[in-house]
Amino acid sequence: MFNAETPFGPILRGCMNDPEIRALLYPLLLEGVYVDELPTGTTRADVVHITPAFMHGYEVKGDGDTLQRVANQLRCYAEVYDFVTFVVTEKHLTKLLPLLPAWVGVLVVSADGLHPHRPAGYNATVERAAIASLLLLEEVKQFLLARGFSGVSTLRRREVLHFLRHTQLVPLSHLAQFARDQLTLRLPQRLLNRAERKAERSARPARPKPHRPKKRKAPKKPARAGKQA
């Protein structure tokens, strides 16, 4: 399995943050690969587990996170992933459950590790255009050209997505399989790019702290002489 750069060996204390929770999640993602921070619609999925048979999106909510973006995250994930699971600390569980449909899975983080609150069910709301949005435009065109859609070679992205929203000629299962294959093939380069960016940031000299001139103290006003009797 290809691993995104992550901290391991989390310290289980009273407060659980995102890196610690991910370190507990990764060993559960058997087979295939997983991708961190995959752009999905107008948000990013924290972790996406990709196998030859499915894509499973995970959203992590640590103690320091809020639930303000859950509605948008869920909308974006529901258009793309075969399964969706929220991984949350016990702090969030009571408020989160009413926000999620029954098919969304929930894992709960405690001092003992990750525990299933309920398993993820199959998501039947995946859309062609949303899956295609995970890919580069040229990759989508490559898929369509290979299936005889010669007229797509000069189309712009919005035109290709419009076509996929309205056509019944492209089997959803075939496009989803192509997306899984492409994302898996792309992962080593993605990790290499991330490592290079990290090395560049580490090599940059630390920025000196801006010099702030000290404020001059205003001279004390001389005390007024008291009135003479």
N, C-alpha and C positions, 0 to 999 in steps of 0.2 A: 504494500500500500504506500502511495506517495503521501508524505505528511507535509502540511504547511508548517512554517516555523512557529513553534508553540513552546511555552514553558511547561515543564513537566515536574512531577513531584510536588503537587500543591500542598500547602499547609492548611489543614482543615481547622479553621477557627470559627468564631461566632459569626463573622461577616464573610460572605462568599462573593468574590468578584468574577468578572467574565473570564479571565485567563484560567483561573482555578477550576471553574465549571467546565470549560472546554477540555482541560486536561483529563477530567473524569469521563467526558463524553467520548473522546476519540477512541479509546480501547473498545468501545461497544460497536463501532462502525466496521463490521467485518465485511470482507470482500471489497472489490472495487477500490474507489478512491474517495477522498473527501476534499472539498474546496472551502477555504475560508473567505468570507466577505464577497460572495458572488453577487454582482449587480442583478437585481430582479425587479422589473418594473421600475417604480420610483423609489425603491429602497434597496438594501443589501441583505441577503440572507446570511446570518452569522456562520453557519456551517451547512454545506450541502453534501450529502452522501450519495455518490453516483455508482451504480452497479450496472451490468448489462441489462437488468430487468426493470429498474426503477430509479427515480430520483427522490430523495427524502430531504426536505428542508427543515432545519432546526433553528429556532430563535431562542437565544439565551437571555434571561432576565436575572441579573444578579441583585444583591441587596441594594446597590446604589442606583439601579435603573428604575424607570417609571413605566407605566402601562399606557402612556399617552399615544404611542404610535401603533398599538396593537391592531386597531381596525385597518389601517393602511397596509401594515405588514401582512396581515391575514389575507386581505384582498389580493395583493400581489402574489403571494405564495400559492393561493388557491387556483390561480390561472396557470401555474407552471408545474408544481410538484405533485407526484403521485401520492406522497404521504407528507404530512406536516406535523411536527412536534414542537411544543414549547417546553424549554428546560428552565425551570424557575426555582427560586428559593421558597421556603415555606412562607415567608413574609408575603409573597404575591398570590399564593394559591387561591385564597377565598375570593379576592377581587377579580382574578383572571378568569376563573371558570365560567361565569355568566357571559363573558365576552366571546367565548369560543363555541363553534358548532360541535356536535357530538363526535364527528369524524376526526377532529384534531386531537392528537395525542398529547399527553402531559407527563413529563418527568420531573420529579421533585428532588431538589438537592438538600441534603442534611449533613450533619457531621459524620454520618456513616457512609456517605456516598450518594449515588443516584438511585432513586426508587421509582418504579412506574406507578403513576396514579391511574392512568388509563392508556391503552395502546392506541396508536394511530390507525384509523380505518382508511380504506382506499378512497381517494379523492376523484370524484366523477366530473369535476368542473374545469379540467385542464383545457386550454384553448391553443389552437395552432399558432396564432400570431404571437402570443405571449411566449411560447416555447422558442419560436424563431428569433425573438428579441434577445435571447441568451447568446445568440451567435453573431458573428460578423456578417455583414451584408453579402460578401463574396461567398461565404460558406452556404448561406441560404440559397443563393443563385446556383451554386454548384449542385445542391440537392435537387432543385427544380429542373435544371437543365438535364441532369442525368435521367429524369423521368419524362423527358420529351416536351417540357414547357419552354420552347425556344424564345418566346416573346418576352421573357423576363430579363434577358441579359442587359437591357438598357434601362430597366426600371430603377427608380430611387427607392430608398428604404420604406418610406411611407406607402408607396405604391405596392411594393411586395407584400407588406403587412396587410394592406387593404385586400389584396387578392386572397391571402391566406384566411382572412376573417370570413370571406364569403364563398369560397370554393368548397365543393364536396369531392373534388377530384384528388385531393391529397390526403391519404389516410393518416389520421392523427398518430397512430402507433408507429408508422414508418418515420415520420418527422421526429417524434420523440426519441426513437432509437438513434437516428442520425445525430441529434443534439447530444445525447449521452456519449456517443462515440467521439464526437468532436471535442467536447469539454474534457473528456479523459485524455485525449491525445495532446490537448493544449496545456495540461496541468504542469508537466515538467518545465516548459518554457515560462509559465506563469511564476513558478517557484524560483526559477533562476532570475527572472526580472526582479522579483521581490528581494532576493538576497543581494543583488547588485545595488538596488536602491538603499537597502539598509547599510551596505558597506560604504556607499557614498556619503550617507548622513554621518556615519561614524568617523569618516576621514575629514570631514569639515572641521576647521578650527572653531573652538567655542567662541561665540560672539561676546566681545567684551561688554560689560555692563555700561550703559550710558552714564556719562559723568553729569551729575546734577550739581550745579553750583549751590553752595550753601546759602540759605537765605540770611541776608544781613539783618541783624536785630536793629530795630528802630531805637534811636537814642532816647534815653529816658528824659522825660520832660522835667525841668527843675521844679521843685516844690514851691508852691506859692506861699509868699510870706503872710502870716496871719495879720488880721486888722489890729492896729494899735488902739489901745484904750484912749 
